[in-house]
Each structure stands twice: as structure tokens, then as C-alpha cells.
Amino acid sequence: MEAMEKKRWYRLDNAALIYSAIQKEEYSAIYRFSAVMTRKVDPLSLQRAVDRTLIRFPLFRTRIRRGLFWYYLEPNDAPGPFVKPDISNCCQPVRFQEDNGWLVRFYYYEHRISFEAFHALADGAGALFFFRALLAVYLRELGEDIPCEGLPDMDAPPPPEEMEDAYLRYARRGKLLSLNDKSAYQALGTPEPFYTFHVTMGFLPLDKLRKVAKSYNASVTEYLAAVFLESLMAKQAREKPRRCKPVALAVPINLRPHFPSATLRNFILTVRPSVDPALGEYTFPELVAQVHHYMRLHITKQEMRAQFTRNVLFQQNKLLQIVPVWVKDLVLGMTYSFVGTRPYSATFTNPGPFRVPRSMADHIQHMEVILGQSYVPRVNCACISYGNTVELSFAGTVKETEVERDFFRHLVREGIPVRVTSNR
């Protein structure tokens, strides 16, 4: 069985091809999820849990290889990945030839368990499914009774559906759509020396956040996206440009609720709500309405399928298939440098509530999420909720802090209490 698995390899999904192509020494598409537990972490138990969980999830037990025409994943039987004490500058770039080729990392500090992953492996939904299972196994290693109800059976073979490329499954011929690639305000800041990664977190009550969002007839994601847009518009206004550019967010959308799939790999699409300050001033209620209606108008099965089908057909182009991978890397890397970040000002992601079975609930204080550095020097925002606690993080490699300051000040003005921490 092991010998057979060593011969297996997996094509990268459409999103993973981009993440691997734009990978460079000072940049990787990395994200982090953390669980702050009610008791101090036992690293030996955590290491046993990592070893056991990876057996059940072969996707996260892979390394990336550079073939003649494409990158691909293959099973990684090297020692590791090893649990390590946490570091101050998280989400550091991966290097495919280092650390035995592992694309996942595990850290601990006091009560915190952290899991980092290279985005070519999985999106946030897939990573959270894995992380939930890891936490369950860790608690069992500590002697807690955690039934399998609502959790994957660690003794059962992994279902093939978890390795599915869902983009290929749902792509359909027909009219193709592309995202609006109009150039947006870039919200750049003063870059810090490599690798100085600033993270500022805010913790706030979910019930009060929902109440305020509902007062604008918006969801939590729509409301927070509008606050972020307002903060970015204020930054641009302070810079006194001769002509203001549109301010836009890249908001990843989980496609699984729209196109059912059990895949743990990437299955997301990005929508870009935006406003153009050159058209005139916007009140905050107008900003919320703009985001609300944009999201409701564009998050449809028809439009999203047309968008990712376009990407899949590009990947399947016969001429592109025979172009050597180093040429693809060069062209995709240069293209992304010039136009990849141009249509949006920052990224905002909300993977939603982190839910666990009742047997696990009392062992977790709260959850945290951090997006790794942007391709250009600016901050990104991510949030996750657990119970009645929402964690919002701003992360980037820039010196300035005005965007996150304006963001949290707005929430406080709306009557939402915020507790802020930072590694600065």
C-alpha cells in the first residue's frame, strides 16, 4: 500500500497553479489558523496528534514538485513536519526544497496551537476541516472523550472526494466572464525590512456586531467589508492624489455551498466590491448598500461558473500545455507583478464561524486567522468567529497603522467594544 502511494501524484488545481507560479524567495501565499485552548499546550501530545492526523489527510502530507510542463503534488514521506515553538514573525515564505518539502507548519505557544499552510494545498474551508480534526485528535491524546460525531473517522480511509478538483468538475462550456480589471487604488505603505510581519488583532462580541450589521440590512461580512473600504478611502484621501482611484476589495467566496463538493483543495472565487470616490462622497450607509447589492448581484451560480470556467479553459489550452514550466513561471510571475494586484486595494476574507462538536467546545477559548503578507506592501484583513467572539486581524509588512486604526475606531463609534492586541 505504501509503495503504491509513493507512485501517486496529483495535478494542482486552477488556483494552486497561480500560487505556485508566483512563489518567490520573499513571497508565498501563506495563511494561519490558531486555536487558543483553555489549558497550556502539551507539545508532545500535539506532535502525536499531527502525526496521526496527517495519515488520515494525504492532501496535507504532500510536497510540491516542478515537472517539465506543470507543478504537481506527490506524497511526502520525509521526517516531519515537526511541532515548533511559535515565532514572532509568522507566515514566512515556504521554500520548496527546504524543511523536507513540507507545505504545512505547526506551532505552539502557551495556550495557542497554530497551523500554517501554503495556499496551493487548500483554501480556508479545507484547512479548517483538517484543523478541526487535528484539535479533536489532540484532545484525545490528552485523555479527553471526543466522539467521532460531526468529525471525520480517523480510522477510515480518506474518501477520494477530498482530493477532487472541483473546478474541473463544475466547469461548463458557454459564455465566459472575467472580473472587472479596472485599476484600483493600491493602498501601499512603507515596506519594512524582510521579514518584519506586523499583526494587529481585534476581538469583539459577535452578537453586538450582528446587531449593528442588521441595522444596515447587511450581513456581518458585508458590514465589515464596508468598514474596510471606508478606511482605505480615508487613507487615499489623506494622500491627496490629483485624482482618486476606485477602492476595491478582493473577497474570496467559498464555492461549496453553490456547487456541492467535499473537496479539501482550493474551491474559491474572488469577487471585488468597489466604490469610486471620484464620483463624489459616500456616506457610510451608502457604502454598506453598495457592498450589499454588489455581493447579492454577483454571487450567483451562473456568473461564478462562467468566471472559473474561463480559468479552467485557460489551463487546458493545448498550446499552454506544451510550454515548459519555467517559461510559464516567468510569464505568469511577470503578469502577476504588473496586473495581478492592480484590480483591488486589499484582501478581506471571512471563512465564517468555526464550529466544533459540543464535546470539544469547552476546550477552546477562541479562534484566530491571519493572512500572510501581500504580494505588494499593504495590509490585508481576515476574520473568524467562535462562539460569541469575533477575531479580526490586520497583517502586512508595512510601517503605517492608520488603516487598522480607522477600522477599529469606526466599530467603537458604532457601540461595538473592541479589545486590540499586536505584535508590534
Secondary structure, 3 states (H helix, E strand, C coil): CHHHHHCCCEECCHHHHHHHHCCECCECCEEEEEEEECCCCCHHHHHHHHHHHHHHCHHHCEEEEECCCCEEEEECCCCCCCCEECCCCCCCCCCCCCHHHCCEEEEEECCEEEEEEECCCCCHHHHHHHHHHHHHHHHHHCCCCCCCCCCCCCCCCCCHHHHCCHHHHHCCCCCCCCCCCCCCCCCCCCECCCCCCEEEEEEEEHHHHHHHHHHCCCCHHHHHHHHHHHHHHHHHHHCCCCCCCCEEEEEEEECCCCCCCCCCCCCEEEECCEECHHHCCCCHHHHHHHHHHHHHHHCCHHHHHHHHHHHHHHHCCHHHHCCCHHHHHHHHHHHHHHHHCCCCCEEEECCCECCCCHHHHCCEEEEEEEECCCCCCCCEEEEEEECCEEEEEEEECECCCHHHHHHHHHHHHCCCCCEEEECC
